[in-house]
Amino acid sequence: QVQLVESGGGLVQAGGSLRLSCAASGRTLSTYTMGWFRQAPGKEREFVAAVLRSAGTTYYSDSVKGRFTISRDNAKTTVYLQMNSLRPEDTAVYYCAADGKAAVAALIRRTGRYDYWGQGTQVTVSS
């Protein structure tokens, strides 16, 4: 069992930055593909970014590419999401998730792929 806890959310003005962290307890994250998702009010949960076990391969949604960076520190069992140039449309609850199966690029953006989820952290971007 992997327990994930997100932190680092908050209120920021448009153009600002935040760094989200996802800490794991129970097991090391080194064998998991890690993803970040977000859910805005009234909308479905959507993919934001993912990083494979080796940390050498990352994936981003088109809406955040070039502004967000996902990284991982397997030794610290922590995954990060650095968010720059934030926009009001980035406002959402952000969730981290872990997938223990062999990575399949075509499936990495699907919420159903992931086995474990954190409780989420709120990010609010004011205009």
C-alpha positions in Angstrom: 0.0 0.0 0.0 1.3 3.5 -0.9 0.0 6.6 0.8 0.5 9.8 -1.0 0.2 13.3 0.6 0.3 16.5 -1.5 1.4 19.8 -0.2 2.4 23.2 -1.6 -0.9 24.5 -2.9 -2.2 28.0 -2.2 -3.3 31.3 -3.6 -1.1 33.0 -6.2 -1.5 35.8 -8.7 -1.4 35.1 -12.4 2.1 34.9 -13.6 3.4 33.6 -10.3 4.8 30.2 -9.3 4.2 27.4 -7.0 5.9 24.1 -6.3 3.8 21.1 -5.3 5.2 18.1 -3.5 3.9 14.6 -3.2 5.4 12.6 -0.4 4.9 8.9 -0.1 4.8 6.7 2.9 4.7 2.9 3.1 6.9 2.2 0.1 9.6 3.7 -2.0 8.3 5.5 -5.2 11.2 4.3 -7.3 9.2 1.5 -8.9 6.2 3.6 -9.8 5.2 5.8 -12.6 4.1 9.1 -11.0 1.5 11.4 -12.3 -0.1 14.8 -11.5 -3.7 15.4 -12.3 -6.1 18.3 -11.6 -9.8 18.8 -11.2 -11.5 22.1 -11.5 -15.1 22.6 -10.1 -17.7 21.0 -12.4 -15.0 19.4 -14.6 -13.5 16.0 -14.9 -10.2 15.1 -13.5 -7.5 15.7 -16.2 -3.9 14.7 -16.8 -1.2 17.3 -16.1 2.1 15.5 -16.1 3.8 12.2 -15.5 7.3 10.9 -15.0 8.5 7.3 -15.5 10.4 5.3 -12.9 13.8 6.2 -14.3 12.9 9.9 -14.3 14.3 10.1 -17.8 11.0 10.4 -19.5 8.3 12.9 -18.8 4.9 13.7 -20.3 2.9 16.9 -20.2 -0.6 18.0 -21.2 -0.5 20.6 -24.0 -2.0 23.2 -21.6 1.0 23.1 -19.2 3.9 22.2 -21.5 6.6 24.7 -21.2 5.3 26.1 -17.9 5.2 23.1 -15.6 8.0 20.7 -14.7 7.6 17.3 -13.1 10.5 15.8 -11.2 11.1 13.0 -8.7 13.6 12.2 -6.0 13.4 8.5 -5.4 15.7 8.7 -2.5 13.3 11.0 -0.7 10.2 9.3 -2.0 8.9 12.6 -3.3 7.6 13.9 -6.5 7.4 17.6 -7.4 5.5 19.7 -9.8 7.0 23.1 -10.4 4.4 25.4 -11.8 5.5 28.7 -13.4 3.6 31.4 -15.3 0.4 30.3 -13.6 -2.9 31.3 -15.2 -6.4 31.6 -13.7 -7.4 28.5 -15.7 -4.8 26.5 -13.8 -7.1 26.8 -10.7 -8.0 23.3 -9.5 -7.4 20.7 -6.9 -4.1 19.0 -7.8 -3.7 15.3 -7.2 -0.6 13.1 -7.4 -1.0 9.4 -8.3 1.2 6.3 -8.5 1.0 3.5 -11.1 2.9 0.3 -10.2 2.5 -1.4 -13.5 4.9 -1.3 -16.5 4.5 2.0 -18.2 2.6 2.2 -21.4 2.9 5.6 -23.1 -0.5 5.4 -24.6 -2.2 4.9 -21.2 -0.2 7.2 -19.0 -2.7 10.1 -19.3 -5.6 8.0 -18.1 -6.8 8.3 -14.5 -7.9 4.7 -14.5 -4.3 3.6 -15.0 -3.1 4.8 -11.6 -3.4 2.6 -8.4 -2.9 5.1 -5.7 -4.1 8.7 -5.2 -3.4 11.5 -2.7 -6.2 13.6 -1.2 -5.3 16.7 -3.3 -4.1 20.2 -2.7 -5.9 23.3 -3.8 -4.3 25.7 -6.2 -6.0 29.1 -6.8 -4.7 31.6 -9.4 -6.2 35.0 -9.2 -6.3 37.3 -12.2 
